Amino acid sequence: MLSTKQCPLFNAGSIQHWTPQFDVSIALSLIIYFMLFILFLYINITIIILLSSFDLLFNYLHHQHNYCTVSTTTYRQPQNNAS
């Protein structure tokens, strides 16, 4: 069985000495990783929004082109029926 003399990390004095710095470093690293995670999500969401807006724009232009062709074909159909 190990005593506290053989393991200095388990001494009460050493625990009181190194835990505040350890807690601060863990808290800072967690805050930094959390901020980087939020930044990563923000960048992904903005890229998805930009891509979806471009997709909607292209769909609108494509449907507008279809509407033009449909309007021209429906405009041509009465001429074919009349002739």
N, C-alpha and C positions, 0 to 999 in steps of 0.2 A: 504494500500500500504506500502510495506516494505522500510524502509530507509537504507542507507549504515551503519548507526550506529547499527541497529539491526542485520545486516548481515555483519560481519567483513570480510568474504571471498571476498565480492564484493568491498572492498576498493581498491583504486588504489595502495596504498603502499603495501598492503598484496598481491595483484596480482603480482606486480613487485618483491615481496619477494619470492613467492613460485613457480611461473611459470618456471624459469630457471631450478630448480631442478626437477620439474615435467616433463619438456621436455627432460631433460637428462635421466631420469629414463625410460620414454616411448621409447626414441631412443635406449637405451641400451637393453631394453626388446625386442623391435622389432628386433634389430640386432641379439640378442641371439636366439629368436624364428626362425628367418629366417635362421640362421646358422644350427640350429637343424633340420629345415625342409629340407634344402639342404643335410645334413648328412643322414637324413631318406630316402630321394629320392636316394642318392648315394648307400646306403646299399641295398635298394630294387632293384635298377638297377643291382648291382653286383650279387645279389642273382638270379635275373631273367636270367642274362647272364650265370651264372654258371649252373643253371638248364637247360637252353636251350642248353648249350654246352654239358652237360651230356646227354641230350636227343638226340642231334645230334650224339654224340659218340655211344650211344646205338642203334640208328637207323642205323648208319654205320655198326656196328658189326652185327646187325640183318640182314641188307641187304647183308652183306658179307656172312653170314651164308646161306641166301637164294640163293645167287649166287653159293655157293658151292654145295648146294643141286640141284639147277637147272643144274649145269654143270655135276654133277654125273648122274642125270636123263637123260640129253641129251646124255651123254656118254653111258648110258645103253640102250637107245632106238635103236640105230643101231644094237646092238647085238641081241635084241629081234626080230628085223625085219629080220636079216640075218638068225637067227635060226628058 
